[in-house]
Structure formats: structure tokens, C-alpha cells
Amino acid sequence: MRFTEVSKNGLGEVATFVENANSDYSTYDLLKEYYKDEESDMYWLENQLELI
């Protein structure tokens, strides 16, 4: 399994937490920002791998 596949699977798990936290606005906002950061990390890694 490639590293990017692991990252994509991890994003799916975080999405579940975000859904479950939708009634707690503080937690929801924190998880949403975390999700965006993880997504940008994944895209950065994919670009780095393309350079190799």
C-alpha cells in the first residue's frame, strides 16, 4: 500500500469524526481545520513523489 493511499484512508476516518461532532461546534470547527490540513499535506506529498 502506498503512503498516499494510507493518507486518503485516514482522511475518511477523520470525516467520520467530523460528522459525529456536528452538534459540538468547537470540536466540529477544530476537526474541519485538521481535515483541511491533512488534505493539503497529502497533496504536498503527492507532488513531492512526482518530482522523484
N, C-alpha and C positions, 0 to 999 in steps of 0.2 A: 504494500500500500504506500503510495506516495505521500509525502508530507502535506501537500496541498489538499489531498483527499481527507486527511485527518483533520485539518483545519476546517474544511467545509462541513464535516460531520459534527465537529464541535460547535459550529455556528448554529446548526439545527437544534442542538441541545440547549443552547443559550436562548434561542427563540421560544422554546417551551417555557423556560423560566420567566421570560418577558410576558408571555400570555398569562401565566399563573399569577403574576404580580400586578396585573392591570387594575386591581382595586386599591393598591397601595401606590399612590402617585410618586412618592420619593423613590421607592425601590424601582418602580417602572422606569422612571427617568434615568436612574443610575444604570440599570441593565440595558436600556436602549443606547446610552452613550458607550457602554462597554461593547455592545454588539457592533456598533459602527466602527469602533477602534479595531476590533478583531477583524472585521471585514477589510479595512484598509491595510492591516498587517498581512492578510492573506494575499491581497493584490500586489503588495510590495514584494512579497516572497516570490510570487509567480513571475513578476518582472525580472527579479534577480536571477531566477533559474533560466529564463530565456536568454539572458546575457552570457550564460556559461556556454 
